[in-house]
Amino acid sequence: MQHEYKAYIIGPDGRVARRIDLVCETENDARERAKQLVDGHVVELWQGDRRIASFDPKH
């Protein structure tokens, strides 16, 4: 079964700059895909109103 997730690219001002819709089999798959989106900006991964993770480009 596939689940829907949202990856939010956070701009330098702390606001959402872009949203990317993800459809993944598992939460771990969604985490891995969101990590790949980190390119100098923080990426937050959400499922509905639950924040799953935040990925910082500095780490």
Chimera marker file (.cmm) of the C-alpha trace (Angstrom):
<marker_set name="trace">
<marker id="1" x="0.000" y="0.000" z="0.000" r="1" g="1" b="0" radius="0.5"/>
<marker id="2" x="1.319" y="3.418" z="-0.895" r="1" g="1" b="0" radius="0.5"/>
<marker id="3" x="1.101" y="6.469" z="1.333" r="1" g="1" b="0" radius="0.5"/>
<marker id="4" x="1.147" y="10.180" z="0.546" r="1" g="1" b="0" radius="0.5"/>
<marker id="5" x="3.742" y="12.490" z="2.043" r="1" g="1" b="0" radius="0.5"/>
<marker id="6" x="4.698" y="16.129" z="1.527" r="1" g="1" b="0" radius="0.5"/>
<marker id="7" x="8.263" y="17.392" z="1.447" r="1" g="1" b="0" radius="0.5"/>
<marker id="8" x="8.534" y="21.107" z="2.098" r="1" g="1" b="0" radius="0.5"/>
<marker id="9" x="11.612" y="23.017" z="0.971" r="1" g="1" b="0" radius="0.5"/>
<marker id="10" x="12.186" y="25.786" z="3.511" r="1" g="1" b="0" radius="0.5"/>
<marker id="11" x="13.619" y="29.014" z="2.152" r="1" g="1" b="0" radius="0.5"/>
<marker id="12" x="16.211" y="31.211" z="3.860" r="1" g="1" b="0" radius="0.5"/>
<marker id="13" x="13.412" y="33.303" z="5.386" r="1" g="1" b="0" radius="0.5"/>
<marker id="14" x="12.028" y="30.224" z="7.192" r="1" g="1" b="0" radius="0.5"/>
<marker id="15" x="8.947" y="29.985" z="4.980" r="1" g="1" b="0" radius="0.5"/>
<marker id="16" x="7.928" y="27.211" z="2.636" r="1" g="1" b="0" radius="0.5"/>
<marker id="17" x="9.517" y="27.883" z="-0.737" r="1" g="1" b="0" radius="0.5"/>
<marker id="18" x="8.223" y="24.753" z="-2.466" r="1" g="1" b="0" radius="0.5"/>
<marker id="19" x="6.184" y="21.615" z="-1.814" r="1" g="1" b="0" radius="0.5"/>
<marker id="20" x="6.916" y="18.243" z="-3.355" r="1" g="1" b="0" radius="0.5"/>
<marker id="21" x="4.311" y="15.489" z="-3.173" r="1" g="1" b="0" radius="0.5"/>
<marker id="22" x="5.727" y="12.032" z="-2.528" r="1" g="1" b="0" radius="0.5"/>
<marker id="23" x="4.012" y="8.661" z="-2.785" r="1" g="1" b="0" radius="0.5"/>
<marker id="24" x="5.982" y="5.937" z="-1.030" r="1" g="1" b="0" radius="0.5"/>
<marker id="25" x="5.500" y="2.407" z="0.268" r="1" g="1" b="0" radius="0.5"/>
<marker id="26" x="6.934" y="3.123" z="3.714" r="1" g="1" b="0" radius="0.5"/>
<marker id="27" x="7.851" y="6.039" z="5.942" r="1" g="1" b="0" radius="0.5"/>
<marker id="28" x="11.511" y="5.046" z="5.620" r="1" g="1" b="0" radius="0.5"/>
<marker id="29" x="11.235" y="5.295" z="1.827" r="1" g="1" b="0" radius="0.5"/>
<marker id="30" x="9.748" y="8.773" z="2.212" r="1" g="1" b="0" radius="0.5"/>
<marker id="31" x="12.593" y="9.781" z="4.557" r="1" g="1" b="0" radius="0.5"/>
<marker id="32" x="15.199" y="8.640" z="2.047" r="1" g="1" b="0" radius="0.5"/>
<marker id="33" x="13.529" y="10.518" z="-0.796" r="1" g="1" b="0" radius="0.5"/>
<marker id="34" x="13.207" y="13.679" z="1.295" r="1" g="1" b="0" radius="0.5"/>
<marker id="35" x="16.904" y="13.497" z="2.264" r="1" g="1" b="0" radius="0.5"/>
<marker id="36" x="17.783" y="13.478" z="-1.434" r="1" g="1" b="0" radius="0.5"/>
<marker id="37" x="15.960" y="16.816" z="-1.855" r="1" g="1" b="0" radius="0.5"/>
<marker id="38" x="18.291" y="18.643" z="0.546" r="1" g="1" b="0" radius="0.5"/>
<marker id="39" x="20.279" y="21.055" z="-1.617" r="1" g="1" b="0" radius="0.5"/>
<marker id="40" x="21.308" y="23.965" z="0.561" r="1" g="1" b="0" radius="0.5"/>
<marker id="41" x="17.883" y="24.267" z="2.224" r="1" g="1" b="0" radius="0.5"/>
<marker id="42" x="16.097" y="22.583" z="5.099" r="1" g="1" b="0" radius="0.5"/>
<marker id="43" x="13.566" y="19.954" z="4.005" r="1" g="1" b="0" radius="0.5"/>
<marker id="44" x="10.650" y="18.985" z="6.244" r="1" g="1" b="0" radius="0.5"/>
<marker id="45" x="8.773" y="15.742" z="5.662" r="1" g="1" b="0" radius="0.5"/>
<marker id="46" x="5.096" y="15.602" z="6.629" r="1" g="1" b="0" radius="0.5"/>
<marker id="47" x="2.256" y="13.110" z="6.442" r="1" g="1" b="0" radius="0.5"/>
<marker id="48" x="-0.982" y="14.993" z="6.912" r="1" g="1" b="0" radius="0.5"/>
<marker id="49" x="-0.564" y="17.198" z="9.988" r="1" g="1" b="0" radius="0.5"/>
<marker id="50" x="2.263" y="15.067" z="11.439" r="1" g="1" b="0" radius="0.5"/>
<marker id="51" x="5.827" y="16.233" z="10.938" r="1" g="1" b="0" radius="0.5"/>
<marker id="52" x="7.962" y="13.159" z="10.453" r="1" g="1" b="0" radius="0.5"/>
<marker id="53" x="11.427" y="14.653" z="10.082" r="1" g="1" b="0" radius="0.5"/>
<marker id="54" x="13.470" y="17.707" z="9.282" r="1" g="1" b="0" radius="0.5"/>
<marker id="55" x="16.661" y="17.433" z="7.245" r="1" g="1" b="0" radius="0.5"/>
<marker id="56" x="19.263" y="20.164" z="7.630" r="1" g="1" b="0" radius="0.5"/>
<marker id="57" x="21.837" y="20.650" z="4.843" r="1" g="1" b="0" radius="0.5"/>
<marker id="58" x="24.512" y="21.400" z="7.440" r="1" g="1" b="0" radius="0.5"/>
<marker id="59" x="24.480" y="17.848" z="8.846" r="1" g="1" b="0" radius="0.5"/>
<link id1="1" id2="2" r="1" g="1" b="0" radius="0.2"/>
<link id1="2" id2="3" r="1" g="1" b="0" radius="0.2"/>
<link id1="3" id2="4" r="1" g="1" b="0" radius="0.2"/>
<link id1="4" id2="5" r="1" g="1" b="0" radius="0.2"/>
<link id1="5" id2="6" r="1" g="1" b="0" radius="0.2"/>
<link id1="6" id2="7" r="1" g="1" b="0" radius="0.2"/>
<link id1="7" id2="8" r="1" g="1" b="0" radius="0.2"/>
<link id1="8" id2="9" r="1" g="1" b="0" radius="0.2"/>
<link id1="9" id2="10" r="1" g="1" b="0" radius="0.2"/>
<link id1="10" id2="11" r="1" g="1" b="0" radius="0.2"/>
<link id1="11" id2="12" r="1" g="1" b="0" radius="0.2"/>
<link id1="12" id2="13" r="1" g="1" b="0" radius="0.2"/>
<link id1="13" id2="14" r="1" g="1" b="0" radius="0.2"/>
<link id1="14" id2="15" r="1" g="1" b="0" radius="0.2"/>
<link id1="15" id2="16" r="1" g="1" b="0" radius="0.2"/>
<link id1="16" id2="17" r="1" g="1" b="0" radius="0.2"/>
<link id1="17" id2="18" r="1" g="1" b="0" radius="0.2"/>
<link id1="18" id2="19" r="1" g="1" b="0" radius="0.2"/>
<link id1="19" id2="20" r="1" g="1" b="0" radius="0.2"/>
<link id1="20" id2="21" r="1" g="1" b="0" radius="0.2"/>
<link id1="21" id2="22" r="1" g="1" b="0" radius="0.2"/>
<link id1="22" id2="23" r="1" g="1" b="0" radius="0.2"/>
<link id1="23" id2="24" r="1" g="1" b="0" radius="0.2"/>
<link id1="24" id2="25" r="1" g="1" b="0" radius="0.2"/>
<link id1="25" id2="26" r="1" g="1" b="0" radius="0.2"/>
<link id1="26" id2="27" r="1" g="1" b="0" radius="0.2"/>
<link id1="27" id2="28" r="1" g="1" b="0" radius="0.2"/>
<link id1="28" id2="29" r="1" g="1" b="0" radius="0.2"/>
<link id1="29" id2="30" r="1" g="1" b="0" radius="0.2"/>
<link id1="30" id2="31" r="1" g="1" b="0" radius="0.2"/>
<link id1="31" id2="32" r="1" g="1" b="0" radius="0.2"/>
<link id1="32" id2="33" r="1" g="1" b="0" radius="0.2"/>
<link id1="33" id2="34" r="1" g="1" b="0" radius="0.2"/>
<link id1="34" id2="35" r="1" g="1" b="0" radius="0.2"/>
<link id1="35" id2="36" r="1" g="1" b="0" radius="0.2"/>
<link id1="36" id2="37" r="1" g="1" b="0" radius="0.2"/>
<link id1="37" id2="38" r="1" g="1" b="0" radius="0.2"/>
<link id1="38" id2="39" r="1" g="1" b="0" radius="0.2"/>
<link id1="39" id2="40" r="1" g="1" b="0" radius="0.2"/>
<link id1="40" id2="41" r="1" g="1" b="0" radius="0.2"/>
<link id1="41" id2="42" r="1" g="1" b="0" radius="0.2"/>
<link id1="42" id2="43" r="1" g="1" b="0" radius="0.2"/>
<link id1="43" id2="44" r="1" g="1" b="0" radius="0.2"/>
<link id1="44" id2="45" r="1" g="1" b="0" radius="0.2"/>
<link id1="45" id2="46" r="1" g="1" b="0" radius="0.2"/>
<link id1="46" id2="47" r="1" g="1" b="0" radius="0.2"/>
<link id1="47" id2="48" r="1" g="1" b="0" radius="0.2"/>
<link id1="48" id2="49" r="1" g="1" b="0" radius="0.2"/>
<link id1="49" id2="50" r="1" g="1" b="0" radius="0.2"/>
<link id1="50" id2="51" r="1" g="1" b="0" radius="0.2"/>
<link id1="51" id2="52" r="1" g="1" b="0" radius="0.2"/>
<link id1="52" id2="53" r="1" g="1" b="0" radius="0.2"/>
<link id1="53" id2="54" r="1" g="1" b="0" radius="0.2"/>
<link id1="54" id2="55" r="1" g="1" b="0" radius="0.2"/>
<link id1="55" id2="56" r="1" g="1" b="0" radius="0.2"/>
<link id1="56" id2="57" r="1" g="1" b="0" radius="0.2"/>
<link id1="57" id2="58" r="1" g="1" b="0" radius="0.2"/>
<link id1="58" id2="59" r="1" g="1" b="0" radius="0.2"/>
</marker_set>
